Amino acid sequence: MLAPFLVASALVSTLSLPSPDDLWFGFLVKGPNRPQLESAVLEKMQAGHIGNFGRLAGLGKLLAAGPVSDPTEYRRGIVVLSIKQRDELAECFKPDPYIQNKRMNLQAFPVRVEAGAIQTNVPPGNG
């Protein structure tokens, strides 16, 4: 399932990148409201979810997105956004039906990526 993200990332690498300080990496994770829904309702929500990605891409804010394979099924997808402030995150996902209905939440973090630079002095994390 990572293939769409990798393809999108490869396409993004050919575009001019935004300022390194304007990038955000996010996980779409399971939200608290996940009742069983009819497939037609889920299909409509999925269409709105993907439509919002298209809207964000058209605005130049979405650089990459895609589902993730997580054995716990907690993490559902990833997004890479070009926005200046955390406040913009809520606006980006306000139209997303998964976020609106609390089926998913967004966990986003600012990242610094400089094109062509490879960071080797990154401190170890909690893996």
N, C-alpha and C positions, 0 to 999 in steps of 0.2 A: 504494500500500500504506500510505500515511501516513494515509489517511482514518480507520481505526479509532482510531488514537491521537488524532487531532484531535477526533473525536466524544467519546472518553473524557475528553479534557482539557476539553472544553466542559462536560461533565457535572460534572467535578470542580470547575470554577470556581463552580458554584452551591452547592457544599457548604462547610461551615466548614473552613477550612484549618488544619492543625496549626501549631505554632510554627515560625517560619522556620528555626530551628536544627535541626529534626528531619527535614529533607528530604534525600533522596539521589537522584541521577540516575545511571542505569546503562545501559551497553551490554551486551547479550548478544552475544558474539563467538565466532567459530569456535574450537573447542577442538582439542587435538592428536589426539584419537581420533575419526576420521571414516571408518571403513570403510564399504563398500557394505553396506547392510542391505536385507532384504526389505521391501516396502511395508507389510505387516502389522505388522512390528516398529516401523517408523517411525510408523505411525498410532497404535500403542499408546503410544509415547513422546510423541507430540504431545498425545494425550489427557491423559496425566499432567502434561505441561508446562502445558497450559491449566487443568487441574484445580488445579494448585498456584497459579496466578494467582487462581482463584476462592477458594481457601482464604485467600490473603493479603488479597484484597479483603474477604472476610468478617471478617477480623481487624482491618480498618481500616488495614492496612499498605501495600497496593498502591493507589496513586491513579490510575495510568495505565500502560498497557503496549501494545505493538504491534510489528509487524514494521517494518523499515526497508528502503528501497531503497538498496542500496550496490552500485555497479558492481563493486567488488572482491569482493563477497560475504563480506567479513570480518565486518562488523557485521551481525548477524541481527535484532536487536530492541532496543527501549529499554524501560526501566522507570522509574517514579517512585515512590519508597517513602517512607513516613513511619515512620522508626525513629529511635531516639535515639543508637545507637552502631554503629560499624563491625562489632562482634562479632555483631550481629543479622543481618547480611547472610548469613552462612553458614547460620544457622538458617532464614532465609526460603527459601533455595534448596536445602536439604538433601533435600527430597522430589522435586525436579525431576529427572526421568530424563535430561534432556539434560546437566545439570550433573553428576549422579551418574556418568554414563558418559563424561564429558569430551568430549562432542560440542560443548558450549558452555562458555565461561567467562564470569564476570561481572566487568566493570570498573565499579566504582561510585565516585562522588565526592559529598561533601557539597555541597549548594547552599544558598544563602540566598535565599528568595523572600518578599517582603513583599507581601501582597495590596493591590492598588491603587497600589503604588509602581512607578515606571519609573526604572530606573537609566540615566543618560546618561553617567556618568563612569567607565565600565568601560574598563580599559586594553586596548589591542589585544592579541590573542593571536597564535598561530602559524597562524591561519586554517584 
